[in-house]
Structure formats: C-alpha cells, structure tokens
Amino acid sequence: MPKCEICLKGPKKAANRSHSKVKTLRRQKPNLQKLDNHKVCTKCRRTITKKFAEMTA
C-alpha cells in the first residue's frame, strides 16, 4: 500500500458516479515522488525544498 514516509498519507476511498447515479467505489492514491530514495507526497516534497532553500539562503 503506497504511503508517504513523512506524513503517512495513504490511499482514500472515492466513488465514480454514472449518469444514472450508480456508485462504483475506487481508490485515490497519493501523488508519491522519490526524493533521496524515500517515497514522499508532493506536499511534503514542496515543504522540504522550501525549508532547505531557507536554510541555505
């Protein structure tokens, strides 16, 4: 199961709705990226790069 290694954000349940309002369950997976051999969601990745930029500036 894909999870962010920092905030532990994982997949959520969502529903596809047809024209006749029939609900079909599906999974919404988080947008994970590799950052230095770690699986990190994009929100955490942006926060990390922002903090790193503040430290070096």
C-alpha positions in Angstrom: 0.0 0.0 0.0 1.6 3.3 -1.1 2.1 5.8 1.8 4.2 8.9 2.3 7.1 8.2 4.6 6.8 11.6 6.3 3.1 12.4 6.9 1.8 8.8 6.3 -0.7 10.0 3.8 -2.3 6.9 2.2 -5.0 6.0 -0.3 -8.6 7.2 0.2 -11.9 5.8 -1.0 -13.8 7.7 -3.6 -16.7 6.9 -5.9 -17.3 7.2 -9.6 -20.8 8.3 -10.4 -22.5 7.3 -13.7 -25.3 9.3 -15.4 -27.8 7.0 -13.6 -26.2 7.8 -10.2 -24.8 4.3 -9.8 -21.8 4.4 -7.3 -18.7 2.5 -8.1 -16.0 2.6 -5.4 -12.4 3.2 -6.4 -9.2 4.3 -4.7 -7.5 7.7 -4.9 -3.7 7.2 -4.4 -1.5 10.0 -3.1 0.9 11.5 -5.6 4.2 10.0 -4.4 7.6 11.1 -5.7 11.1 9.7 -5.0 13.3 12.1 -3.0 16.7 10.7 -2.0 15.4 7.1 -2.0 12.3 8.0 0.0 8.7 7.9 -1.1 7.3 11.4 -0.3 4.0 13.0 -1.3 4.2 16.2 -3.3 3.0 18.4 -0.4 5.9 17.2 1.8 8.4 17.5 -1.0 7.5 21.1 -1.5 7.8 21.8 2.2 11.2 20.1 2.4 12.6 22.0 -0.6 11.2 25.3 0.9 12.8 24.7 4.3 16.1 23.6 2.6 16.1 26.8 0.5 15.5 28.9 3.6 18.4 27.2 5.4 20.9 27.8 2.5 19.8 31.4 1.8 
